[in-house]
Amino acid sequence: MKLLVVNKKSGTSQIVVANQPWEVKQKTGWSKQEIVTALIPLPQSPEKEWLSRAELADWLGTHQRTILKWTKANKIPFTRVGKKDLAFNRDEILAWLQEQKNACNLVERN
């Protein structure tokens, strides 16, 4: 499984292919304390540029209703396809996740 892991100390992120938590530590060389515990699995087909609401919810480990609430509140980047369908650009979502991580770091420091 491909995972996006974040180093707490440096703020850097890295994509790692791992099935077990210890493999992440081994492949990154980061200490256990440096690795963010909430690892985010990336979509099975990383070359896929656009994700549906169901695919995004599955990827983020949340419910589709949560994704819908975020879009209604304009908290997450999306594109409307027709009147009802939504599409999510993978690169925009990765950038949004990075922004959310940076915002959390600012709150922790204050």
RASULWO-V597720 format. One record per residue. N is the residue number from 1. RES is the residue in three letters. SS is DSSP state (hx for helix, st for strand, lp for the rest). PHI is phi as a letter, one per 40 degrees, with the letter a starting at -180 (999 if undefined). PSI is psi in radians with two decimals (* if undefined). Layout:
((N | RES | SS | PHI | PSI) (N | RES | SS | PHI | PSI))
This chain:
((1 | MET | lp | 999 | 2.40) (2 | LYS | st | c | 2.33) (3 | LEU | st | b | 2.54) (4 | LEU | st | c | 2.03) (5 | VAL | st | b | 2.58) (6 | VAL | st | b | 2.37) (7 | ASN | st | c | 2.08) (8 | LYS | lp | c | -0.71) (9 | LYS | lp | c | -0.89) (10 | SER | lp | c | -0.34) (11 | GLY | lp | g | 0.08) (12 | THR | lp | c | 2.72) (13 | SER | st | b | 2.77) (14 | GLN | st | a | 2.49) (15 | ILE | st | c | 2.24) (16 | VAL | st | b | 2.43) (17 | VAL | st | c | 1.99) (18 | ALA | lp | a | 2.58) (19 | ASN | lp | b | -0.35) (20 | GLN | lp | b | 2.59) (21 | PRO | hx | d | -0.66) (22 | TRP | hx | c | -0.45) (23 | GLU | hx | c | -0.59) (24 | VAL | hx | c | -0.84) (25 | LYS | hx | c | -0.76) (26 | GLN | hx | c | -0.73) (27 | LYS | hx | c | -0.52) (28 | THR | hx | c | -0.50) (29 | GLY | lp | g | 0.12) (30 | TRP | lp | c | 2.62) (31 | SER | lp | c | 2.83) (32 | LYS | lp | d | -0.63) (33 | GLN | lp | c | -0.41) (34 | GLU | lp | c | -0.41) (35 | ILE | st | c | 2.26) (36 | VAL | lp | c | 2.33) (37 | THR | lp | c | -0.47) (38 | ALA | lp | c | 1.57) (39 | LEU | lp | c | 2.44) (40 | ILE | st | b | 1.97) (41 | PRO | st | c | 2.39) (42 | LEU | lp | c | 2.77) (43 | PRO | lp | d | 2.64) (44 | GLN | lp | d | -0.58) (45 | SER | lp | b | 1.54) (46 | PRO | lp | c | -0.31) (47 | GLU | lp | c | -0.20) (48 | LYS | lp | c | 2.11) (49 | GLU | lp | c | -0.62) (50 | TRP | st | b | 2.44) (51 | LEU | st | b | 2.56) (52 | SER | lp | c | 3.01) (53 | ARG | hx | c | -0.70) (54 | ALA | hx | c | -0.76) (55 | GLU | hx | c | -0.72) (56 | LEU | hx | c | -0.76) (57 | ALA | hx | c | -0.75) (58 | ASP | hx | c | -0.73) (59 | TRP | hx | c | -0.76) (60 | LEU | hx | c | -0.14) (61 | GLY | lp | g | 0.62) (62 | THR | lp | b | 3.12) (63 | HIS | lp | c | 2.67) (64 | GLN | hx | c | -0.56) (65 | ARG | hx | c | -0.61) (66 | THR | hx | c | -0.76) (67 | ILE | hx | c | -0.75) (68 | LEU | hx | c | -0.73) (69 | LYS | hx | c | -0.74) (70 | TRP | hx | c | -0.69) (71 | THR | hx | c | -0.70) (72 | LYS | hx | c | -0.57) (73 | ALA | lp | c | 0.09) (74 | ASN | lp | f | 0.69) (75 | LYS | lp | c | -0.23) (76 | ILE | lp | b | 2.48) (77 | PRO | lp | c | 2.35) (78 | PHE | lp | a | 2.90) (79 | THR | st | b | 2.34) (80 | ARG | st | c | 2.28) (81 | VAL | st | b | 1.83) (82 | GLY | lp | g | -2.73) (83 | LYS | lp | c | -0.56) (84 | LYS | lp | b | -0.51) (85 | ASP | st | c | 2.56) (86 | LEU | st | b | 2.59) (87 | ALA | st | b | 2.57) (88 | PHE | st | b | 2.14) (89 | ASN | st | c | 2.19) (90 | ARG | hx | d | -0.76) (91 | ASP | hx | c | -0.67) (92 | GLU | hx | c | -0.65) (93 | ILE | hx | c | -0.73) (94 | LEU | hx | c | -0.72) (95 | ALA | hx | c | -0.70) (96 | TRP | hx | c | -0.74) (97 | LEU | hx | c | -0.70) (98 | GLN | hx | c | -0.72) (99 | GLU | hx | c | -0.73) (100 | GLN | hx | c | -0.70) (101 | LYS | hx | c | -0.74) (102 | ASN | hx | c | -0.70) (103 | ALA | hx | c | -0.69) (104 | CYS | hx | c | -0.69) (105 | ASN | hx | c | -0.66) (106 | LEU | hx | c | -0.70) (107 | VAL | hx | c | -0.71) (108 | GLU | hx | c | -0.64) (109 | ARG | hx | c | -0.50) (110 | ASN | lp | c | *))
